[in-house]
Amino acid sequence: MIILGGDISTTTNKINGEFVTEQVSLSGDIKTGAPQSYEGEYEFTPTEQEQTISIEGKVARQDITINPIPSNYGLITWDGSTLTVS
């Protein structure tokens, strides 16, 4: 597999109506080989913190699942005098 990033342009020169030369130019990055496989977890549960699943440039074997917030979830907060469950 070849992955091209950048711009590709071609120029064809004609002499007396016949194609004589073709010039191809490429600018950017060229990466060869198979992309890396994602080897991490495929199932996640929401938390209070942002979660980033690092799969940039990798191929996943299956869909990634974000589970719903559990039905028994309760956020407990304490402000120094009151305990609140929401």
C-alpha angles and dihedrals in degrees: 000000000000121000116198123196121183135032130325121196133174132200123194120196121207129200117188091345095304125113107244110165137005122203120199123190129187128192124185135039128331119198122183132193134048117311117254119262120241106245101183135097120303098200126064137177121212118256134182089261127070112259124209121197105204105219100133109144092004134107120233120217092214142001118293113239124211106199121220120255105276114261091233092054116127125174110223117200132178121198095184096271108031130054111209128190115194 
